[in-house]
Structure formats: C-alpha cells, structure tokens
C-alpha cells in the first residue's frame, strides 16, 4: 500500500524551517515517504492568531539567532545569517508555488534556502530570487511572471489557511498521517511516529486535548 506523503509547511523567513529542510529529504527516504512541499506565509499565520514570531520579540530575537546557529553546527550544515531579518519572503514563496513539477520544486526550495541561510546573498531583491531560480535550470523570467498572477497568490493564501485549519501555528510544520510535528527539534519525534513508536497513546492524546485549564492570566 502506498504511504501518504510527508507534507512540509514552510516559509523561507524561518531559519528553523531551513534547518528542518536540510534533514527532511533523507528522513523521508529512510521511511519510504515522499515529500510534499507547501509554502505558507508565516506572517499570515501570526496575524490570524494574533501572536508574534521569535524575531519580533526583542529579548527572544538575539537568543533565537544564537540558537539556530548552534543547531546548524550540531547538524553540520552551512549557516550564514542574511543581511537583515525578518525580510519579505513573498516573491520567493510565490515563485515556489509557480513550479508544479515535484522534483523541480524540490531543487528550487534548496536553492532559495541556500540563498537566504547559506551565504547566497539573500532573497530581498527580485534579482536574487531570479538568480536562484536560474541556478537550478528553470526559466526565471517566465516563473517570476507567473508568480505575480492571482492564481499563485490565491494558492499561497489557501496553503496558509490550510495550515491554520489543521491547527498549525508556525513553521516548520510537518503533517504525517494526520499528526502535526512542529519545529526542527521535533524531527526525532516524527521518526518515532513513522516507526510506530510514538510514546503517546490514543487515550493520552484525548486526555491532553481536553485537559482543563485551572488558571488564566487574562
């Protein structure tokens, strides 16, 4: 029986999503799964939930940058902070959606992530996005034009709404057989789940879902 793909909800603005991406292709292959790459607008998720990202909280921002640097070192993957962060990822997200072929999209995601988080010069200017697209053998001019269409813009909105409908709250998020895994630090938990070794039983899952709140600050 064909196994369902692992669905990766991501935004290029997140260094944690980049770090997860460096591990996901090999993880999926180990478990005989394909990857479905789903670009979302992280800012849209935050706006809907009325919350902020790590880089928008001054005391958390500096710590988060050190944190991702240390994780990258542990994973042995390239990591270079962009010239400015947060930045606007819209064009890169839309260009990704414009690529329909699965393998081509995978190559493009790697190139765009490298442009942001591996010293590639960033994605702020359209020229940088165009260069990343061309670097994987795709027609940059044509794809940047498609990225401006209402169909692509609507798809990005639908992707973001889908993540929210799944009770997602940030990136990176992985959907595996109906279960959500959030953050690069959840990849080990994802592997346990895929091996059928998740320590949380169905009964405990229901108890956690319905756990009463005893106190509130509001």
KEKE-3310 file (N, C-alpha, C; in steps of 0.2 Angstrom, whole numbers, plus 5000, padded with zeros to 4 digits):
npx = (5004:5003:5011:5006:5011:5024:5020:5026:5026:5031:5041:5052:5057:5060:5073:5073:5065:5073:5083:5076:5073:5086:5087:5076:5074:5082:5077:5064:5066:5072:5061:5053:5044:5037:5040:5029:5029:5024:5022:5020:5013:5021:5019:5006:5000:5004:4997:4984:4982:4985:4998:5016:5032:5047:5058:5052:5051:5060:5069:5070:5074:5088:5093:5087:5093:5106:5103:5099:5110:5119:5112:5113:5127:5128:5121:5129:5128:5128:5128:5123:5119:5107:5108:5099:5085:5069:5063:5055:5047:5039:5039:5048:5041:5030:5035:5040:5028:5023:5030:5027:5031:5037:5050:5058:5053:5058:5072:5072:5068:5078:5088:5083:5083:5096:5101:5096:5100:5113:5123:5121:5117:5104:5086:5079:5079:5072:5080:5089:5081:5078:5090:5092:5082:5086:5098:5095:5091:5079:5066:5068:5063:5050:5044:5044:5035:5023:5022:5017:5003:4986:4981:4992:4995:4983:4984:4994:4988:4978:4986:4991:4979:4975:4985:4982:4969:4972:4976:4988:5002:5014:5030:5044:5031:5027:5016:5011:5003:4991:4995:5003:5019:5030:5043:5061:5066:5058:5059:5065:5055:5046:5051:5051:5037:5034:5040:5031:5032:5028:5027:5015:4999:4983:4973:4979:4982:4969:4966:4975:4971:4959:4962:4958:4959:4966:4969:4971:4979:4972)
npy = (4994:5011:5024:5038:5055:5065:5080:5096:5111:5127:5142:5154:5163:5158:5152:5140:5132:5131:5124:5112:5108:5104:5092:5084:5078:5066:5060:5057:5048:5037:5032:5028:5038:5051:5068:5082:5099:5113:5129:5143:5158:5164:5176:5178:5168:5171:5184:5180:5172:5182:5183:5184:5182:5174:5182:5195:5198:5207:5202:5189:5188:5189:5178:5168:5169:5165:5152:5145:5145:5137:5125:5122:5120:5109:5100:5100:5108:5121:5138:5155:5170:5181:5198:5206:5203:5200:5197:5201:5188:5185:5185:5174:5164:5163:5161:5148:5141:5143:5133:5118:5105:5091:5087:5098:5108:5104:5106:5119:5124:5121:5129:5142:5142:5141:5153:5162:5157:5151:5159:5164:5177:5182:5185:5197:5206:5206:5201:5193:5182:5178:5174:5163:5155:5153:5146:5133:5128:5133:5143:5159:5171:5168:5161:5171:5180:5172:5170:5182:5181:5180:5168:5161:5169:5167:5153:5153:5159:5150:5139:5144:5146:5132:5127:5133:5128:5115:5116:5121:5132:5138:5138:5128:5116:5099:5087:5071:5057:5063:5068:5082:5089:5100:5112:5111:5103:5093:5083:5071:5065:5064:5054:5043:5042:5038:5026:5019:5020:5030:5037:5042:5037:5034:5036:5044:5055:5060:5064:5074:5083:5088:5093:5101:5119:5127:5140:5157:5170:5180)
npz = (5000:4996:5004:5013:5008:5017:5022:5021:5028:5026:5027:5019:5028:5040:5050:5056:5049:5038:5043:5046:5033:5028:5033:5030:5017:5017:5029:5025:5015:5022:5028:5017:5012:5002:4999:5001:4997:5004:5003:5014:5021:5034:5042:5039:5046:5059:5060:5060:5071:5081:5086:5089:5080:5084:5080:5082:5095:5105:5116:5114:5101:5098:5106:5098:5086:5090:5094:5083:5075:5083:5082:5068:5068:5076:5067:5056:5045:5032:5038:5037:5043:5035:5028:5034:5045:5051:5034:5018:5012:5001:4987:4984:4990:4981:4969:4971:4972:4959:4952:4947:4945:4954:4957:4952:4960:4972:4970:4968:4980:4989:4983:4985:4999:5002:4997:5006:5019:5018:5014:5002:4998:5000:4998:4996:4985:4969:4959:4965:4969:4956:4951:4959:4955:4941:4944:4946:4934:4929:4920:4924:4921:4915:4926:4937:4931:4931:4945:4949:4946:4950:4953:4958:4969:4976:4979:4988:4999:5001:5005:5017:5025:5025:5034:5045:5047:5050:5063:5064:5069:5066:5058:5055:5050:5050:5043:5046:5042:5047:5059:5067:5067:5075:5072:5071:5081:5083:5074:5077:5085:5075:5068:5077:5077:5064:5064:5071:5085:5093:5109:5114:5118:5111:5120:5129:5121:5119:5132:5134:5124:5129:5142:5156:5160:5173:5178:5172:5164:5158)
capx = (5000:5007:5011:5005:5017:5025:5018:5031:5023:5037:5042:5059:5059:5061:5079:5071:5062:5079:5087:5072:5074:5092:5086:5070:5074:5085:5072:5058:5069:5073:5054:5049:5039:5038:5039:5025:5032:5019:5024:5014:5015:5021:5016:4999:4998:5004:4992:4977:4982:4987:5004:5022:5037:5053:5062:5049:5052:5067:5074:5070:5077:5096:5094:5085:5099:5112:5100:5099:5117:5121:5109:5116:5133:5126:5119:5134:5125:5130:5123:5125:5114:5106:5110:5093:5080:5065:5063:5049:5048:5033:5041:5051:5036:5025:5039:5040:5021:5023:5034:5022:5035:5039:5057:5060:5051:5062:5078:5071:5067:5085:5092:5081:5085:5104:5102:5095:5103:5119:5128:5119:5116:5098:5081:5076:5079:5069:5086:5092:5076:5079:5097:5091:5078:5090:5103:5093:5089:5072:5066:5067:5058:5043:5042:5043:5029:5018:5022:5013:4996:4981:4981:4998:4993:4977:4986:4998:4983:4975:4990:4991:4973:4975:4989:4978:4964:4975:4978:4995:5003:5020:5034:5041:5027:5026:5010:5012:4997:4986:4998:5007:5025:5032:5050:5066:5068:5053:5061:5066:5048:5042:5054:5047:5030:5034:5041:5025:5034:5025:5025:5008:4993:4977:4969:4983:4981:4962:4966:4979:4967:4953:4964:4955:4963:4965:4971:4972:4982:4968)
capy = (5000:5017:5028:5045:5059:5070:5087:5101:5118:5131:5149:5155:5168:5155:5148:5134:5129:5130:5118:5106:5106:5101:5085:5081:5073:5060:5057:5054:5042:5032:5029:5026:5043:5056:5075:5087:5105:5118:5136:5146:5164:5164:5182:5177:5163:5175:5189:5177:5170:5187:5182:5187:5177:5174:5188:5201:5199:5209:5198:5182:5188:5188:5171:5164:5168:5160:5145:5142:5144:5131:5119:5121:5117:5102:5096:5100:5111:5128:5143:5162:5175:5186:5205:5208:5198:5197:5200:5199:5182:5184:5183:5168:5159:5163:5158:5141:5139:5143:5127:5112:5098:5090:5087:5105:5112:5102:5109:5127:5126:5120:5134:5148:5142:5142:5160:5165:5154:5148:5164:5165:5184:5184:5185:5203:5209:5201:5199:5187:5177:5176:5170:5156:5151:5151:5141:5126:5127:5135:5149:5164:5177:5165:5160:5177:5182:5168:5172:5188:5180:5180:5161:5159:5172:5164:5147:5154:5161:5144:5135:5146:5144:5125:5125:5135:5124:5109:5118:5123:5139:5141:5135:5122:5111:5093:5083:5064:5053:5066:5071:5088:5090:5107:5113:5106:5099:5088:5078:5064:5063:5062:5047:5038:5041:5034:5019:5016:5020:5036:5035:5045:5033:5037:5038:5050:5061:5063:5067:5080:5088:5090:5094:5108:5125:5129:5147:5160:5177:5185)
capz = (5000:4995:5010:5012:5009:5022:5020:5024:5028:5027:5024:5019:5033:5046:5050:5059:5043:5034:5046:5045:5026:5027:5036:5028:5011:5020:5033:5021:5011:5027:5029:5011:5010:4998:5002:4998:4999:5004:5005:5018:5023:5041:5044:5039:5052:5065:5060:5061:5078:5085:5090:5086:5078:5088:5079:5083:5102:5106:5120:5111:5094:5099:5108:5093:5081:5093:5095:5076:5074:5087:5079:5062:5070:5078:5061:5051:5039:5031:5041:5037:5044:5030:5029:5038:5046:5046:5027:5015:5008:4997:4980:4984:4991:4976:4964:4973:4970:4952:4950:4948:4945:4961:4958:4951:4966:4977:4968:4969:4988:4991:4980:4989:5006:5002:4995:5012:5025:5017:5012:4995:4996:5002:4993:4996:4978:4964:4955:4969:4968:4949:4951:4962:4950:4936:4946:4945:4927:4927:4917:4929:4918:4915:4933:4940:4929:4934:4952:4950:4944:4955:4954:4963:4976:4980:4981:4994:5004:5003:5009:5024:5028:5027:5040:5051:5048:5053:5070:5064:5072:5064:5053:5051:5052:5046:5043:5044:5044:5052:5065:5066:5071:5074:5074:5069:5086:5083:5069:5081:5087:5069:5066:5081:5075:5057:5065:5075:5092:5097:5116:5117:5116:5109:5126:5132:5116:5120:5138:5133:5120:5133:5148:5159:5162:5180:5179:5166:5165:5155)
cpx = (5004:5006:5010:5011:5018:5024:5022:5028:5029:5036:5049:5062:5062:5068:5078:5069:5068:5082:5083:5073:5080:5092:5081:5070:5077:5080:5066:5060:5070:5066:5050:5043:5042:5037:5034:5027:5026:5021:5018:5017:5015:5018:5009:4996:4998:4999:4985:4977:4984:4993:5010:5027:5043:5057:5059:5048:5059:5072:5074:5074:5084:5097:5092:5090:5105:5109:5101:5106:5120:5118:5112:5123:5133:5125:5124:5132:5128:5125:5126:5119:5113:5108:5105:5088:5075:5065:5057:5050:5043:5035:5044:5046:5031:5029:5039:5033:5020:5026:5030:5026:5038:5046:5060:5058:5056:5069:5078:5071:5074:5089:5090:5083:5093:5105:5101:5100:5110:5124:5127:5117:5109:5092:5077:5074:5076:5075:5089:5087:5077:5085:5096:5087:5082:5096:5101:5090:5082:5072:5063:5062:5051:5040:5040:5036:5023:5017:5018:5005:4992:4980:4986:4996:4988:4979:4990:4993:4980:4979:4991:4985:4973:4979:4985:4972:4966:4977:4985:4996:5010:5024:5041:5036:5026:5019:5011:5006:4992:4989:5003:5013:5028:5039:5055:5068:5063:5054:5062:5060:5045:5045:5051:5040:5029:5036:5036:5027:5033:5024:5018:5003:4987:4973:4972:4982:4974:4962:4970:4975:4962:4956:4961:4961:4961:4966:4972:4974:4977:4961)
cpy = (5006:5021:5035:5050:5063:5077:5092:5108:5123:5138:5150:5160:5165:5151:5141:5129:5127:5123:5112:5103:5102:5093:5081:5076:5066:5056:5054:5048:5036:5028:5028:5031:5048:5063:5079:5094:5110:5124:5139:5153:5164:5170:5181:5173:5168:5181:5186:5175:5176:5187:5185:5181:5178:5181:5195:5202:5201:5205:5191:5182:5186:5181:5167:5163:5164:5153:5142:5141:5138:5125:5117:5118:5110:5097:5096:5103:5118:5133:5150:5166:5180:5193:5208:5203:5201:5201:5198:5193:5180:5181:5176:5162:5158:5160:5150:5138:5138:5137:5121:5106:5097:5090:5094:5109:5111:5106:5116:5128:5125:5126:5141:5148:5143:5149:5164:5163:5151:5152:5165:5172:5186:5183:5191:5206:5204:5198:5193:5181:5174:5172:5163:5152:5148:5146:5134:5124:5128:5142:5155:5169:5174:5164:5166:5180:5178:5169:5178:5187:5179:5172:5158:5162:5169:5157:5148:5156:5154:5139:5137:5145:5137:5124:5127:5131:5117:5110:5120:5130:5142:5137:5133:5118:5105:5089:5076:5060:5056:5069:5077:5087:5097:5108:5108:5101:5093:5082:5071:5061:5060:5055:5042:5037:5037:5027:5015:5016:5026:5034:5038:5040:5037:5040:5044:5056:5064:5067:5074:5085:5091:5092:5101:5113:5127:5136:5150:5167:5182:5186)
cpz = (5000:5001:5008:5012:5015:5020:5024:5023:5030:5024:5025:5024:5039:5045:5052:5053:5038:5037:5046:5038:5025:5029:5033:5022:5013:5024:5030:5017:5016:5028:5023:5010:5005:5002:4998:5001:4999:5007:5008:5020:5031:5045:5044:5045:5058:5066:5062:5069:5083:5089:5086:5084:5083:5087:5080:5091:5104:5110:5117:5104:5094:5101:5102:5088:5084:5093:5088:5074:5077:5084:5072:5063:5072:5072:5056:5045:5038:5035:5041:5038:5038:5032:5034:5039:5052:5039:5024:5010:5002:4990:4979:4985:4985:4970:4965:4971:4963:4949:4951:4948:4951:4962:4957:4957:4971:4976:4970:4977:4991:4989:4984:4996:5006:5001:5002:5018:5024:5013:5004:4993:4997:4996:4993:4989:4974:4960:4959:4968:4961:4948:4954:4958:4944:4937:4946:4939:4925:4924:4922:4927:4918:4922:4937:4938:4931:4942:4954:4949:4951:4957:4959:4969:4980:4983:4988:5000:5006:5007:5016:5028:5030:5033:5046:5053:5051:5060:5070:5067:5070:5059:5057:5054:5047:5048:5041:5047:5048:5058:5064:5070:5069:5076:5072:5074:5087:5078:5072:5083:5081:5067:5070:5079:5068:5058:5069:5082:5095:5104:5118:5114:5114:5115:5129:5128:5118:5127:5138:5129:5124:5140:5150:5160:5169:5182:5172:5168:5163:5160)
residu = (UNK:UNK:UNK:UNK:UNK:UNK:UNK:UNK:UNK:UNK:UNK:UNK:UNK:UNK:UNK:UNK:UNK:UNK:UNK:UNK:UNK:UNK:UNK:UNK:UNK:UNK:UNK:UNK:UNK:UNK:UNK:UNK:UNK:UNK:UNK:UNK:UNK:UNK:UNK:UNK:UNK:UNK:UNK:UNK:UNK:UNK:UNK:UNK:UNK:UNK:UNK:UNK:UNK:UNK:UNK:UNK:UNK:UNK:UNK:UNK:UNK:UNK:UNK:UNK:UNK:UNK:UNK:UNK:UNK:UNK:UNK:UNK:UNK:UNK:UNK:UNK:UNK:UNK:UNK:UNK:UNK:UNK:UNK:UNK:UNK:UNK:UNK:UNK:UNK:UNK:UNK:UNK:UNK:UNK:UNK:UNK:UNK:UNK:UNK:UNK:UNK:UNK:UNK:UNK:UNK:UNK:UNK:UNK:UNK:UNK:UNK:UNK:UNK:UNK:UNK:UNK:UNK:UNK:UNK:UNK:UNK:UNK:UNK:UNK:UNK:UNK:UNK:UNK:UNK:UNK:UNK:UNK:UNK:UNK:UNK:UNK:UNK:UNK:UNK:UNK:UNK:UNK:UNK:UNK:UNK:UNK:UNK:UNK:UNK:UNK:UNK:UNK:UNK:UNK:UNK:UNK:UNK:UNK:UNK:UNK:UNK:UNK:UNK:UNK:UNK:UNK:UNK:UNK:UNK:UNK:UNK:UNK:UNK:UNK:UNK:UNK:UNK:UNK:UNK:UNK:UNK:UNK:UNK:UNK:UNK:UNK:UNK:UNK:UNK:UNK:UNK:UNK:UNK:UNK:UNK:UNK:UNK:UNK:UNK:UNK:UNK:UNK:UNK:UNK:UNK:UNK:UNK:UNK:UNK:UNK:UNK:UNK:UNK:UNK:UNK:UNK:UNK:UNK)
# end
